[in-house]
Amino acid sequence: MTTTPEQTAPTSHKVFTTGTHRVRTPEETWALIAPQLSTFGITRVADVTGLDIIGIPVAVAYRPLSRTLSVSQGKGHNLLLAKISAVMESVEMWHAEFACPEPTHRAVPAHALDLPYKLADLAQHEGSLLDDNSPLDWVAATGLTSTRPVPVPRDSVQLTSVAGQTWRPRGLLVSSNGLASGNSYAEAALHALYEVIERDALSRLTPAPGDVRRNIRVDTIDDPMCTPLIEKILAKDVFLDVAAVPNRWGVPCFAAFVWSEDFALLTAGSGAHSSSSVALSRALTEAVQSRLTLINGSRDDLTATYSHALRGSTRKPAVDPQAFPYREALPQPSRTFDDIDAELDWACRMVTDLTGHEPLAVDLSTNNDFAIVKVICPGLSNTTRHVIPRPDYMPL
């Protein structure tokens, strides 16, 4: 169910679990992808860690002929992991731009396809004019529990910022949510699914106090994987705020925020995973990556944020005076899986049971060394694009 014949990862057993769970070591993955950078238009991979004071590794991959973003960011516990993260994100985007399957149905309305989900259950722009009579192009996805072929709108899979020749009404929300890579099909699908679950969980957050989050006293976090990251952040007198995000999935999910006087803009990161250590690690490293993205000036779609960064803020954010100790804030314990296939089965069945719709996957892979997958989950939300809301707490 969870692998395809074309993918040649050596096993579904996890061999690396520091900040991410993979079926190849980072060294093996880098040895496979590094010689192929030019194939995907990547011209340079740079270490930008030193542009900030924190010191958690962040790398960027440059792809000048991109149809979307020309620079992709990556983070990790060490520089190799950060480089792999940046490169694979760029490779994912290349596949979404250039390797989307040809339509199986062209200009066909949803009502003519006997879909197992409602078109309204897919992420759409606010004010979308899309309905079941709108003509759409469709590509074949695969149900991750049933393995049945299921049509999905091509616009939910392909990414491009290239202007077309015809006007189109606002409809489906086109984003990279659910786009992921892996050393195997199952690994890629699992990471994509966790991202979709994470965005759904974050969609319950608001900028007003009293939402579902459980703010954590940072000095009580005793996770051995994350403690070194926290120590690096705090050692530079950088403000750090962490919150657990309870969710309908029962999956550990965290949001993290960093701020300092020398770069007075609050930046955020988030993570969701069966392992609370991995989920928290992702939130911490992504918050630092978001900060370096702005410092580096590498994203051309964050104009409003850059303008805000120039103005800055002289007031240090306040922590929630009612924050919980770490162990009390965790809504549920971690789950342990030694096998990627088993974990994907569990995650897919969880989503299916709670939504009534199985996750759908479109395989975008173009070679045997790694997999690129776009996962679509009807019924899940994605309202936090570029911004994770945080209340403006007042100190006691």
Secondary structure, DSSP 8 states (H G I E B T S, - for coil): ----TT---S-SB--B-SSS-BSS-HHHHHHHHGGGGGGGT--EEEE-GGGSSS---EEEEE-TT-SS-SEEEEE-SSHHHHHHHHHHHHHHHHHHHH-----SEEEE-GGGTT-SS-GGGS-B-TT----TTS-EEEEEEEETTT--EEEEEGGGT-------SS---S-B----TTEEEESSHHHHHHHHHHHHHHHHHHTT--SSTTSS-EEE-GGG---TTTHHHHHHHHHTT-EEEEEE---TT---EEEEEEEETTEEEEEEEEEE-SSHHHHHHHHHHHHHHHHHHHHHT--TT-HHHHHHHHH---S-----TT-B-HHHH-SS-----SBHHHHHHHHHHHHHHHHSS--EEEE---SSS-EEEEEE-TT-----SS----------
